[in-house]
């Protein structure tokens, strides 16, 4: 782990697209400003696990369920053949 010392107003850069600035230091807390590209997700560590669990629960669609849905969209049977329209 790299450990750096910064004062209020000083920054560190990570790669070309991330800049972290110390904006305030009060009573044992540090306030940071983070500049990055809009497509980069930035989370406090304590929220990361919550987001991971939410993403996992959103992916609970079983492969068989997806295949069934896909067949319905294309009107095919279990073998991929067009269903009879009678």
Phi and psi in radians as a Rosetta constraint file:
Dihedral C 1 N 2 CA 2 C 2 CIRCULARHARMONIC -1.472 0.35
Dihedral N 2 CA 2 C 2 N 3 CIRCULARHARMONIC 2.244 0.35
Dihedral C 2 N 3 CA 3 C 3 CIRCULARHARMONIC -2.026 0.35
Dihedral N 3 CA 3 C 3 N 4 CIRCULARHARMONIC 2.185 0.35
Dihedral C 3 N 4 CA 4 C 4 CIRCULARHARMONIC -2.108 0.35
Dihedral N 4 CA 4 C 4 N 5 CIRCULARHARMONIC 2.619 0.35
Dihedral C 4 N 5 CA 5 C 5 CIRCULARHARMONIC -1.885 0.35
Dihedral N 5 CA 5 C 5 N 6 CIRCULARHARMONIC 2.254 0.35
Dihedral C 5 N 6 CA 6 C 6 CIRCULARHARMONIC -2.350 0.35
Dihedral N 6 CA 6 C 6 N 7 CIRCULARHARMONIC 2.648 0.35
Dihedral C 6 N 7 CA 7 C 7 CIRCULARHARMONIC -1.859 0.35
Dihedral N 7 CA 7 C 7 N 8 CIRCULARHARMONIC 2.928 0.35
Dihedral C 7 N 8 CA 8 C 8 CIRCULARHARMONIC -0.960 0.35
Dihedral N 8 CA 8 C 8 N 9 CIRCULARHARMONIC 2.311 0.35
Dihedral C 8 N 9 CA 9 C 9 CIRCULARHARMONIC 1.592 0.35
Dihedral N 9 CA 9 C 9 N 10 CIRCULARHARMONIC -0.253 0.35
Dihedral C 9 N 10 CA 10 C 10 CIRCULARHARMONIC -1.541 0.35
Dihedral N 10 CA 10 C 10 N 11 CIRCULARHARMONIC 2.774 0.35
Dihedral C 10 N 11 CA 11 C 11 CIRCULARHARMONIC -2.350 0.35
Dihedral N 11 CA 11 C 11 N 12 CIRCULARHARMONIC 2.883 0.35
Dihedral C 11 N 12 CA 12 C 12 CIRCULARHARMONIC -2.226 0.35
Dihedral N 12 CA 12 C 12 N 13 CIRCULARHARMONIC 2.662 0.35
Dihedral C 12 N 13 CA 13 C 13 CIRCULARHARMONIC -2.077 0.35
Dihedral N 13 CA 13 C 13 N 14 CIRCULARHARMONIC 2.422 0.35
Dihedral C 13 N 14 CA 14 C 14 CIRCULARHARMONIC -2.071 0.35
Dihedral N 14 CA 14 C 14 N 15 CIRCULARHARMONIC 1.980 0.35
Dihedral C 14 N 15 CA 15 C 15 CIRCULARHARMONIC 1.091 0.35
Dihedral N 15 CA 15 C 15 N 16 CIRCULARHARMONIC -2.697 0.35
Dihedral C 15 N 16 CA 16 C 16 CIRCULARHARMONIC -1.641 0.35
Dihedral N 16 CA 16 C 16 N 17 CIRCULARHARMONIC -0.211 0.35
Dihedral C 16 N 17 CA 17 C 17 CIRCULARHARMONIC -2.041 0.35
Dihedral N 17 CA 17 C 17 N 18 CIRCULARHARMONIC -0.021 0.35
Dihedral C 17 N 18 CA 18 C 18 CIRCULARHARMONIC -2.209 0.35
Dihedral N 18 CA 18 C 18 N 19 CIRCULARHARMONIC 2.234 0.35
Dihedral C 18 N 19 CA 19 C 19 CIRCULARHARMONIC -2.278 0.35
Dihedral N 19 CA 19 C 19 N 20 CIRCULARHARMONIC 2.209 0.35
Dihedral C 19 N 20 CA 20 C 20 CIRCULARHARMONIC -2.026 0.35
Dihedral N 20 CA 20 C 20 N 21 CIRCULARHARMONIC 2.159 0.35
Dihedral C 20 N 21 CA 21 C 21 CIRCULARHARMONIC -2.027 0.35
Dihedral N 21 CA 21 C 21 N 22 CIRCULARHARMONIC 2.341 0.35
Dihedral C 21 N 22 CA 22 C 22 CIRCULARHARMONIC -1.377 0.35
Dihedral N 22 CA 22 C 22 N 23 CIRCULARHARMONIC 1.982 0.35
Dihedral C 22 N 23 CA 23 C 23 CIRCULARHARMONIC -1.727 0.35
Dihedral N 23 CA 23 C 23 N 24 CIRCULARHARMONIC -0.450 0.35
Dihedral C 23 N 24 CA 24 C 24 CIRCULARHARMONIC -2.780 0.35
Dihedral N 24 CA 24 C 24 N 25 CIRCULARHARMONIC 2.555 0.35
Dihedral C 24 N 25 CA 25 C 25 CIRCULARHARMONIC -2.285 0.35
Dihedral N 25 CA 25 C 25 N 26 CIRCULARHARMONIC 2.035 0.35
Dihedral C 25 N 26 CA 26 C 26 CIRCULARHARMONIC -2.510 0.35
Dihedral N 26 CA 26 C 26 N 27 CIRCULARHARMONIC 2.331 0.35
Dihedral C 26 N 27 CA 27 C 27 CIRCULARHARMONIC 0.746 0.35
Dihedral N 27 CA 27 C 27 N 28 CIRCULARHARMONIC 0.852 0.35
Dihedral C 27 N 28 CA 28 C 28 CIRCULARHARMONIC 1.377 0.35
Dihedral N 28 CA 28 C 28 N 29 CIRCULARHARMONIC 0.107 0.35
Dihedral C 28 N 29 CA 29 C 29 CIRCULARHARMONIC -2.020 0.35
Dihedral N 29 CA 29 C 29 N 30 CIRCULARHARMONIC 2.580 0.35
Dihedral C 29 N 30 CA 30 C 30 CIRCULARHARMONIC -2.082 0.35
Dihedral N 30 CA 30 C 30 N 31 CIRCULARHARMONIC 2.273 0.35
Dihedral C 30 N 31 CA 31 C 31 CIRCULARHARMONIC -1.760 0.35
Dihedral N 31 CA 31 C 31 N 32 CIRCULARHARMONIC 2.252 0.35
Dihedral C 31 N 32 CA 32 C 32 CIRCULARHARMONIC -2.006 0.35
Dihedral N 32 CA 32 C 32 N 33 CIRCULARHARMONIC 2.485 0.35
Dihedral C 32 N 33 CA 33 C 33 CIRCULARHARMONIC -1.871 0.35
Dihedral N 33 CA 33 C 33 N 34 CIRCULARHARMONIC 2.344 0.35
Dihedral C 33 N 34 CA 34 C 34 CIRCULARHARMONIC -2.122 0.35
Dihedral N 34 CA 34 C 34 N 35 CIRCULARHARMONIC 2.144 0.35
Dihedral C 34 N 35 CA 35 C 35 CIRCULARHARMONIC -1.896 0.35
Dihedral N 35 CA 35 C 35 N 36 CIRCULARHARMONIC 2.217 0.35
Dihedral C 35 N 36 CA 36 C 36 CIRCULARHARMONIC -2.750 0.35
Dihedral N 36 CA 36 C 36 N 37 CIRCULARHARMONIC 3.076 0.35
Dihedral C 36 N 37 CA 37 C 37 CIRCULARHARMONIC -1.195 0.35
Dihedral N 37 CA 37 C 37 N 38 CIRCULARHARMONIC 2.670 0.35
Dihedral C 37 N 38 CA 38 C 38 CIRCULARHARMONIC -1.151 0.35
Dihedral N 38 CA 38 C 38 N 39 CIRCULARHARMONIC -0.424 0.35
Dihedral C 38 N 39 CA 39 C 39 CIRCULARHARMONIC -1.476 0.35
Dihedral N 39 CA 39 C 39 N 40 CIRCULARHARMONIC 0.048 0.35
Dihedral C 39 N 40 CA 40 C 40 CIRCULARHARMONIC -1.694 0.35
Dihedral N 40 CA 40 C 40 N 41 CIRCULARHARMONIC 2.165 0.35
Dihedral C 40 N 41 CA 41 C 41 CIRCULARHARMONIC -1.465 0.35
Dihedral N 41 CA 41 C 41 N 42 CIRCULARHARMONIC 2.268 0.35
Dihedral C 41 N 42 CA 42 C 42 CIRCULARHARMONIC -2.135 0.35
Dihedral N 42 CA 42 C 42 N 43 CIRCULARHARMONIC 2.142 0.35
Dihedral C 42 N 43 CA 43 C 43 CIRCULARHARMONIC -2.263 0.35
Dihedral N 43 CA 43 C 43 N 44 CIRCULARHARMONIC 2.596 0.35
Dihedral C 43 N 44 CA 44 C 44 CIRCULARHARMONIC -1.188 0.35
Dihedral N 44 CA 44 C 44 N 45 CIRCULARHARMONIC 2.537 0.35
Dihedral C 44 N 45 CA 45 C 45 CIRCULARHARMONIC -0.979 0.35
Dihedral N 45 CA 45 C 45 N 46 CIRCULARHARMONIC -0.672 0.35
Dihedral C 45 N 46 CA 46 C 46 CIRCULARHARMONIC -1.188 0.35
Dihedral N 46 CA 46 C 46 N 47 CIRCULARHARMONIC -0.286 0.35
Dihedral C 46 N 47 CA 47 C 47 CIRCULARHARMONIC -1.629 0.35
Dihedral N 47 CA 47 C 47 N 48 CIRCULARHARMONIC -0.268 0.35
Dihedral C 47 N 48 CA 48 C 48 CIRCULARHARMONIC -1.026 0.35
Dihedral N 48 CA 48 C 48 N 49 CIRCULARHARMONIC -0.804 0.35
Dihedral C 48 N 49 CA 49 C 49 CIRCULARHARMONIC -1.130 0.35
Dihedral N 49 CA 49 C 49 N 50 CIRCULARHARMONIC -0.682 0.35
Dihedral C 49 N 50 CA 50 C 50 CIRCULARHARMONIC -1.065 0.35
Dihedral N 50 CA 50 C 50 N 51 CIRCULARHARMONIC -0.766 0.35
Dihedral C 50 N 51 CA 51 C 51 CIRCULARHARMONIC -1.163 0.35
Dihedral N 51 CA 51 C 51 N 52 CIRCULARHARMONIC -0.709 0.35
Dihedral C 51 N 52 CA 52 C 52 CIRCULARHARMONIC -1.055 0.35
Dihedral N 52 CA 52 C 52 N 53 CIRCULARHARMONIC -0.778 0.35
Dihedral C 52 N 53 CA 53 C 53 CIRCULARHARMONIC -1.130 0.35
Dihedral N 53 CA 53 C 53 N 54 CIRCULARHARMONIC -0.693 0.35
Dihedral C 53 N 54 CA 54 C 54 CIRCULARHARMONIC -1.113 0.35
Dihedral N 54 CA 54 C 54 N 55 CIRCULARHARMONIC -0.711 0.35
Dihedral C 54 N 55 CA 55 C 55 CIRCULARHARMONIC -1.149 0.35
Dihedral N 55 CA 55 C 55 N 56 CIRCULARHARMONIC -0.691 0.35
Dihedral C 55 N 56 CA 56 C 56 CIRCULARHARMONIC -1.144 0.35
Dihedral N 56 CA 56 C 56 N 57 CIRCULARHARMONIC -0.730 0.35
Dihedral C 56 N 57 CA 57 C 57 CIRCULARHARMONIC -1.199 0.35
Dihedral N 57 CA 57 C 57 N 58 CIRCULARHARMONIC -0.459 0.35
Dihedral C 57 N 58 CA 58 C 58 CIRCULARHARMONIC -1.286 0.35
Dihedral N 58 CA 58 C 58 N 59 CIRCULARHARMONIC -0.262 0.35
Dihedral C 58 N 59 CA 59 C 59 CIRCULARHARMONIC -1.813 0.35
Dihedral N 59 CA 59 C 59 N 60 CIRCULARHARMONIC 0.491 0.35
Dihedral C 59 N 60 CA 60 C 60 CIRCULARHARMONIC -1.470 0.35
Dihedral N 60 CA 60 C 60 N 61 CIRCULARHARMONIC 0.041 0.35
Dihedral C 60 N 61 CA 61 C 61 CIRCULARHARMONIC -1.164 0.35
Dihedral N 61 CA 61 C 61 N 62 CIRCULARHARMONIC 2.084 0.35
Dihedral C 61 N 62 CA 62 C 62 CIRCULARHARMONIC -1.261 0.35
Dihedral N 62 CA 62 C 62 N 63 CIRCULARHARMONIC 2.597 0.35
Dihedral C 62 N 63 CA 63 C 63 CIRCULARHARMONIC -0.952 0.35
Dihedral N 63 CA 63 C 63 N 64 CIRCULARHARMONIC -0.675 0.35
Dihedral C 63 N 64 CA 64 C 64 CIRCULARHARMONIC -1.124 0.35
Dihedral N 64 CA 64 C 64 N 65 CIRCULARHARMONIC -0.649 0.35
Dihedral C 64 N 65 CA 65 C 65 CIRCULARHARMONIC -1.102 0.35
Dihedral N 65 CA 65 C 65 N 66 CIRCULARHARMONIC -0.731 0.35
Dihedral C 65 N 66 CA 66 C 66 CIRCULARHARMONIC -1.136 0.35
Dihedral N 66 CA 66 C 66 N 67 CIRCULARHARMONIC -0.751 0.35
Dihedral C 66 N 67 CA 67 C 67 CIRCULARHARMONIC -1.093 0.35
Dihedral N 67 CA 67 C 67 N 68 CIRCULARHARMONIC -0.717 0.35
Dihedral C 67 N 68 CA 68 C 68 CIRCULARHARMONIC -1.080 0.35
Dihedral N 68 CA 68 C 68 N 69 CIRCULARHARMONIC -0.796 0.35
Dihedral C 68 N 69 CA 69 C 69 CIRCULARHARMONIC -1.064 0.35
Dihedral N 69 CA 69 C 69 N 70 CIRCULARHARMONIC -0.753 0.35
Dihedral C 69 N 70 CA 70 C 70 CIRCULARHARMONIC -1.098 0.35
Dihedral N 70 CA 70 C 70 N 71 CIRCULARHARMONIC -0.730 0.35
Dihedral C 70 N 71 CA 71 C 71 CIRCULARHARMONIC -1.082 0.35
Dihedral N 71 CA 71 C 71 N 72 CIRCULARHARMONIC -0.700 0.35
Dihedral C 71 N 72 CA 72 C 72 CIRCULARHARMONIC -1.091 0.35
Dihedral N 72 CA 72 C 72 N 73 CIRCULARHARMONIC -0.681 0.35
Dihedral C 72 N 73 CA 73 C 73 CIRCULARHARMONIC -1.168 0.35
Dihedral N 73 CA 73 C 73 N 74 CIRCULARHARMONIC -0.587 0.35
Dihedral C 73 N 74 CA 74 C 74 CIRCULARHARMONIC -1.791 0.35
Dihedral N 74 CA 74 C 74 N 75 CIRCULARHARMONIC 0.056 0.35
Dihedral C 74 N 75 CA 75 C 75 CIRCULARHARMONIC 0.925 0.35
Dihedral N 75 CA 75 C 75 N 76 CIRCULARHARMONIC 0.922 0.35
Dihedral C 75 N 76 CA 76 C 76 CIRCULARHARMONIC -2.088 0.35
Dihedral N 76 CA 76 C 76 N 77 CIRCULARHARMONIC 2.791 0.35
Dihedral C 76 N 77 CA 77 C 77 CIRCULARHARMONIC -1.515 0.35
Dihedral N 77 CA 77 C 77 N 78 CIRCULARHARMONIC -3.007 0.35
Dihedral C 77 N 78 CA 78 C 78 CIRCULARHARMONIC -1.101 0.35
Dihedral N 78 CA 78 C 78 N 79 CIRCULARHARMONIC -0.339 0.35
Dihedral C 78 N 79 CA 79 C 79 CIRCULARHARMONIC -1.700 0.35
Dihedral N 79 CA 79 C 79 N 80 CIRCULARHARMONIC 0.051 0.35
Dihedral C 79 N 80 CA 80 C 80 CIRCULARHARMONIC 1.506 0.35
Dihedral N 80 CA 80 C 80 N 81 CIRCULARHARMONIC 0.111 0.35
Dihedral C 80 N 81 CA 81 C 81 CIRCULARHARMONIC -1.536 0.35
Dihedral N 81 CA 81 C 81 N 82 CIRCULARHARMONIC 2.589 0.35
Dihedral C 81 N 82 CA 82 C 82 CIRCULARHARMONIC -1.033 0.35
Dihedral N 82 CA 82 C 82 N 83 CIRCULARHARMONIC 2.407 0.35
Dihedral C 82 N 83 CA 83 C 83 CIRCULARHARMONIC -1.307 0.35
Dihedral N 83 CA 83 C 83 N 84 CIRCULARHARMONIC 2.650 0.35
Dihedral C 83 N 84 CA 84 C 84 CIRCULARHARMONIC -1.172 0.35
Dihedral N 84 CA 84 C 84 N 85 CIRCULARHARMONIC 2.450 0.35
Dihedral C 84 N 85 CA 85 C 85 CIRCULARHARMONIC -1.663 0.35
Dihedral N 85 CA 85 C 85 N 86 CIRCULARHARMONIC 0.245 0.35
